Amino acid sequence: MPFWDYWLPLVLILQGHTVKTIASPVALHVHHTTRWDQSIYLFFHALMSDVLNVCGAQKSKAQTPALEIAMDMLQHSYQDIFQRATQANADSAAIDNLASFYDRIQEVVVHHIKAKALPLQVPDIASQMP
């Protein structure tokens, strides 16, 4: 499922842990046809709810007005987009807006994880064999 492999590192980063990424080509993503279904909306909503809850809990620790305003803007914008797309008479434009919002959030999170993750070198075992 899209984003599943980013949930864990994102939550770890939000909790102040260091994440690492494998710098050596040990495994590569296999390209495949997209297997999209409507359950992805539930997954993304759960992810957004978790992230907003973690950030909200940390907001009181940081006490910076800029962080508080940014979090409020994100939370209110997301709630509005989500509610419009999930109401009983939602039109296709509202649903497309929610999908686009999730796409942009995924791009930001992937970029952030890649920027914050420390490279972990995995030795090439084949080159060390006699």
Contacts in CASP RR format, 6 or more apart in sequence:
PFRMAT RR
TARGET T0000
AUTHOR 0000-0000-0000
METHOD contacts of the structure
MODEL  1
MPFWDYWLPLVLILQGHTVKTIASPVALHVHHTTRWDQSIYLFFHALMSD
VLNVCGAQKSKAQTPALEIAMDMLQHSYQDIFQRATQANADSAAIDNLAS
FYDRIQEVVVHHIKAKALPLQVPDIASQMP
1 40 0 8 1.000
1 43 0 8 1.000
2 40 0 8 1.000
2 106 0 8 1.000
3 43 0 8 1.000
3 44 0 8 1.000
3 47 0 8 1.000
3 106 0 8 1.000
3 109 0 8 1.000
4 43 0 8 1.000
6 106 0 8 1.000
6 109 0 8 1.000
6 110 0 8 1.000
6 113 0 8 1.000
7 47 0 8 1.000
7 50 0 8 1.000
9 19 0 8 1.000
9 113 0 8 1.000
9 117 0 8 1.000
10 47 0 8 1.000
10 51 0 8 1.000
10 109 0 8 1.000
10 112 0 8 1.000
10 113 0 8 1.000
11 50 0 8 1.000
11 51 0 8 1.000
11 54 0 8 1.000
12 19 0 8 1.000
13 19 0 8 1.000
13 112 0 8 1.000
13 113 0 8 1.000
13 116 0 8 1.000
14 51 0 8 1.000
14 54 0 8 1.000
14 55 0 8 1.000
14 58 0 8 1.000
15 54 0 8 1.000
18 118 0 8 1.000
19 113 0 8 1.000
19 116 0 8 1.000
19 117 0 8 1.000
19 118 0 8 1.000
20 117 0 8 1.000
20 118 0 8 1.000
20 119 0 8 1.000
20 120 0 8 1.000
21 113 0 8 1.000
21 114 0 8 1.000
21 117 0 8 1.000
21 118 0 8 1.000
21 119 0 8 1.000
21 120 0 8 1.000
22 120 0 8 1.000
22 122 0 8 1.000
23 119 0 8 1.000
23 120 0 8 1.000
23 121 0 8 1.000
23 122 0 8 1.000
24 121 0 8 1.000
24 122 0 8 1.000
24 123 0 8 1.000
24 124 0 8 1.000
26 122 0 8 1.000
40 102 0 8 1.000
41 85 0 8 1.000
41 86 0 8 1.000
41 98 0 8 1.000
41 102 0 8 1.000
44 102 0 8 1.000
44 105 0 8 1.000
45 82 0 8 1.000
48 78 0 8 1.000
48 82 0 8 1.000
48 105 0 8 1.000
52 71 0 8 1.000
52 74 0 8 1.000
52 75 0 8 1.000
52 78 0 8 1.000
55 71 0 8 1.000
56 71 0 8 1.000
59 67 0 8 1.000
59 68 0 8 1.000
59 71 0 8 1.000
62 68 0 8 1.000
78 101 0 8 1.000
81 94 0 8 1.000
81 97 0 8 1.000
81 98 0 8 1.000
81 101 0 8 1.000
82 98 0 8 1.000
84 90 0 8 1.000
84 94 0 8 1.000
84 97 0 8 1.000
84 98 0 8 1.000
85 94 0 8 1.000
85 95 0 8 1.000
85 97 0 8 1.000
85 98 0 8 1.000
86 98 0 8 1.000
87 94 0 8 1.000
END
